[in-house]
Amino acid sequence: MGRWLEYVRGHVCCWRMGAKRVCVLCSAPLGDAPPAADEKARDLPSYDLCPRCEHKLFAQWGLPFQEFLDGLEAPVVVTDDDVVLRAANRAARELLGRDFAQMEGLPGGLVLECEHALEPEGCGHTIHCSGCVIRHSVTDTCATGTPHVRLPAELDCGTPTGRKKVRFLISTLRRDDVVVLKIENDPSGAE
């Protein structure tokens, strides 16, 4: 497996220098590389595999999807196109202080404890949702395939002591019909 990863890394360096991107296993075209000036692109997975080969590789390694997610250090959740939670890694479960069974199938606003998700219209349907960076990033990535990297996002969270703004940096990446959402603390903190 080590040689294979070195082979992939070599191909990644080639496309970052302007070479045409193709799957390293089947040579299927993969589209344009991110602009060289986009330093944030380093935060996204940087191997060149088409979705078909990626699935085959995981199957050969026998790595269950949940085990793969739990191996990621950053808090990561997987959502569908309507920002409904489908999976969460260990770091995300610890950050949110809940088991996955308590979050599965819930809208993202309820999972992240956005106070507007509790309004009668529900998560994604209130006037406040029209400006939600998390919702817009996930739905855009799902619709267009365009990843978003370290976007500042803010939530109004209701707490027993009152309302509190929580700030995150979020990154999104589409894989088939789901979006992987990485959540990081924003260094600017919270109110």
N, C-alpha and C positions, 0 to 999 in steps of 0.2 A: 504494500500500500504506500510506503514511503516514496518509492520511485514514481508511482503514479501522481502523487501530490506534487513532486518536483516538476514533472512533465506539465501538469496543469499550470503551476506557477510560471513556468517558462512561457506558456501561451498567453497568460494574463499580461506579462510584461510586453509581449509583442503587440497586443491590441491597444495597450495604453500608449504605445509609441506610434499608433496610427494604422496598424495592420488591420485587415478585414477580420471581423469576429466570426468565428465558426465554432461549433461544438467540438471539443477536443476529442470526443469519442466517435461521433458519426459524421462530422464535418458539415452538419446542417447550418445554414446561415443564421446568425443570431441578431442581426440588426446593428445599428450604429453604437459605437462605444460612447460613454459619457464624455463631454468635453474635457480636454486635458487640464484646463484651468479649474475644473471642479474638484477641489481638494477634498470636499466632503464625501465624494464618491468612495473614498477609501473605507468609510464606515459600513458600506454595504457588502454583502458576500461578493467576492471578486473572482469566482471561478467561471469558466465558460462551458456550461453544460446546457443542452436543450432540456426542456421539461421531461421528455421521454427518457433520455439517458440518465437524468437525475433520479427518476423513479426506479429505473433498473439498477442503478448503483446502490441506492439505499436498500433495495430488495436483496441484492447480492451480499451486502454487508450484514443483512439481517438486523438492521438497526430500526427498532420501532420509532415512530414519529415522536411520541411523547419522550422517549429517552433522548432523542436528538435535541428536542426543545429544552429539556432539563439540563443538557450539557452546555447550553448558552449561558454566559454569566449575566448578561443584561436582562432585565425584565422584558419578556416578550409575550404578546398575546396574538392569537390568530382569530381574525374576524371574517364574516362574510361581507357581501356588498352593502348590507344595511347596518353594518357595525354591530353585529350580534356576535358575542363571544363563542368561539368554537373550540379553542384550546388555549392553555396558558402554561408557561414553564414554571419551574420551582421558584425562581427569583420573583416572578410576577405574583405568584400566590403569596409569597412572604411579604412583598411590598403591600399587597392589598389586604393581607391578614385573613384570608379565607381559603377554604378548600375549593377545588375546581367544581365539585358538585354544587356548591352554593352559587357559582357564577355561570355555569354552562347554560347557553341559550338566552342569557340576559343581554339587553342592549348595553352598549359601551358606557353610556351615561350612568346607568344604574351600577355597573361594575366599578366605575371610577368615582361613584358617589356624587355626581353632579346634582345639585339641588333642583335644577330645571327638569331633570328626567322624572322627577316626582310630580310635576304639574299634570293636570288632567289630560293634556294632549299627548304626553309621553315623550320619551327620548327620540329626538330626530324630528319632532313635529311642533316644537314651540318656536316662538319668535327668536328666542335666544340661540336656538340651534342653527339659525341661518348664518351666524358668525363663528360657529365652532370649527376651529382649525383641525381638531382630531377627526371629526365627521367628514369634513371636506377633503382632507388628505386621504383618508381611507377610501372614500367613494371615488375620488379622482384616480387613485392608483388602481382600483379595481376596474374602472371603466377604460382607462388609457394605458395602463401598464407602467406609467411614469412613477418612478420611486421619488419619495420626498425624504430629505435627510436633515435631521436635527432642527425641525421647525419649532419655534416657540409656541406653546399652547398653554391656555389658562382655563381653569375650571372654577366655578363658584360652588364650593362644597358647603353643605349644611353640617354643622357640628352641634353637639349639646350646648356649647358656649356661644353659638352664633354662626354667622356666615364667615367663610374663610376662602381666600383665593389661593389656589394651588397652581404652581407653574411647573410645566414639564417641557422637555425637548422630545419630539417624536420623530421617528423615521418609519417609512412604510415601504414595503416591497411586495409585489404580487407574485404568487405562485399558483398557477392554474386558476381556480375560481375562489381563492381566499387571499387575504392580505395579512402579511406578517407585520405587526405593529410593535416597534421597539420603544420603550418608555424610559427616559432618563430624567433625573432631577435637573432642573434648570438652576445653574449657579446663581441666578439673581434671587433665588429663594422664594418665599411666600410671605404674604402680608400677615 
